[in-house]
Amino acid sequence: MSINIAVLVKQIPDPSVEGKLNSDFRFDRSGKIVLDEADLYGVEVALGLIESAGGGKVTVVSMAPNEEVVGVRTALAMGADDAVVISDEALANSHALATAKVLNAAIDSLGDIDLVIAGTESSDGYTGTIPAQIGALRKISALTFATSIKLNGSEIEINRQSNEGIDTVKATLPAVVSVTAGVVEPRYPNFKGIMAAKSKPVSFKSLSDLGISIDDLDISQQKVINVEEAPGRAAGEKIDDPTLAADKIIQYLESAGVL
Amino acid sequence: METQNVDVIFVGELSSGALASHTYEIATLARSIGSATKCVLSSSNPSFDSTQAAQQLGEYGVSELHSVNCGSGLSGNALASYIKGLIDTAQSNSRSVIVVGPATYLGRDVLAHLSVFADRNVLANAVGLELNEDGVVSTHMIFGGSKILKAQSSGDSPQLVILRPKSIAPQVGDEKTECKVINEDASGLIDSSATTEIVNSEVSQSEGPALDEASIVVSGGRGLGSQDNYEKLVLGVANELGAATGASRAIVDAGWVPYSKQVGQTGKTVKPEVYIACGISGATQHLVGMKGSKNIIAINTDDQAPVFSVADLGIVADVNVVLPDLIEKLKARKN
């Protein structure tokens, strides 16, 4: 069988560099941009499902300023077939619900999509609501926090992280799934993949291409009013003799009253 | 917005059959921002005693406990649909509504669905919430907790908030409120195309306390070198101390431990009496989840590791040398 998958990805400022805010309190994106590592798992899961289903298509969907594609190319180099990037200056201060609506409209533009896959949350904004918001907007099952996914025809079964263990949850396609990190080993793009990614189709869309009016997104419902340094925490005693370490830790635990 | 006009509806949750600690935290917050507070939770756990829970919530000023049957699937959509009904009723009585849910698997699912049903954005990962004349002001930690951001939202009803557990100290009210139990069925409120079915639930056999409830947390990072070492050493120390085990994002990403163990910005916040970071360098993403701990012990070979900047006791040494010794000495101490 053949299956069509949309994978949602975010292109974020390199997390190994200390983050900054612009004077208007938005994340500074002037430095290096990368594919959010949390999204590698979604891309890998999608590619794996296509391989075991024996056919289909993986389309990468990303919303980013200035037609950013550097992270999208990483997903294409891993093996995704094509991509849609939504860029529109009007979306500069977008919030999670507005972003979900925009991504959803982009998914609509792809035609029949059986499965939408996303990471659980981005590494920069870490809101963590977009997968379930997409589910609610599409009126389809939202299978969140998946640690594994199986497809049997039009039935999907996931293992889902719960507070107390793992739930096995079933639904019928179409569905949206968010996958937790670490559940699969994301493949590294090889040279052939990187070269092929350069010529894979990426289509750019604006809000008007998607038939969305910025006024309907109600983007101004929140505004940042203040950012300040959090109170620091002072460093204490430091030792570097491993032979003293265990006794020192035990002593410390005793004085803290937990031992 | 003014407290006397505000109804707070919040998502309660169970942990091992009893109310989770974050339910008391949110109840405490709810009392400070609204004049009527209602707790909504999924009644799927057969061992749940709603009468007893209502007694406890009454101490925190909660006036209604809605115990909702969500059917055999995931509860997020059903609870959100049910809460939407409560919002509509309250608003038709000229009340403003603030809905608060915990930043947990369930809480995020509920608020995400509700955000679409109510067509309102969610203020995610708040660590504080207050009212002012313009509406609601929420507090958030950004950049690994190094900065505190405040956001102003309008006074439009409803406002939707996801609160990180361990942000508010739970405190009972001055007076006990009569808390009424309301049993409802929301299983029919979900669109048929959006249904899910839980076909099996497996409870992990972890021997120690829950990560977000424990008084000691032992966490491991990449410095351990392997999953084997994590299991032998971090679990070994935790067993001796009766501690919960946690992990850095790096080793969750590497697949050594499940996501549920992750401490940090994209994971859980913990505030134990003692946090022991083993082979964790202390990326800002991790620090935000643990720097509220009362005492922090860090073990790392790199003298310059950022984790030492928040550690009360820093040990510059290899965890794979220190921890076996510590396990031995803790065992010997017991005898």
Interface residues (C-beta under 8 A of the other chain):
Chain A: P15 E18 G19 L21 F25 E37 A38 H95 A96 L97 A98 A100 T120 E121 S123 Y126 T127 G128 T129 I130 P131 A132 Q133 G135 A136 L137 K139 I140 S141 A142 L143 T144 F145 T147 E157 R160 Q161 S162 N163 E164 G165 I166 D167 T168 V169 K170 A171 T172 T180 A181 G182 V183 E185 D218 Q221 Q222 K223 V224 I225 N226 V227 E228 E229 A230 R233 A235 G236 E237 K238 I239 D240 D241 P242 T243 A245 A246 D247 K248 I249 I250 Y252 L253 A256 G257 V258 L259
Chain B: E13 S15 S16 A20 G73 L74 G76 N77 A80 A103 T104 Y105 L106 R108 D109 L111 A112 H113 S115 V116 F117 D119 R120 N121 V122 L123 A124 N125 V137 M141 I142 F143 G145 S146 K147 I148 L149 K150 A151 Q152 S153 S154 D156 I162 D191 S193 A194 T195 T196 E197 I198 V199 N200 S201 E202 V203 S204 A210 S215 I216 L241 R249 V252 D253 A254 G255 W256 V257 P258 Y259 S260 Q265 T266 E273 V274 I276 T284 Q285 K291 K294 N295 I297 I299 D303 F308 S309 V310 A311 D312 L313 G314 I315 V316 A317 D318 V321 V322 D325 L326 E328 K329 L330 R333
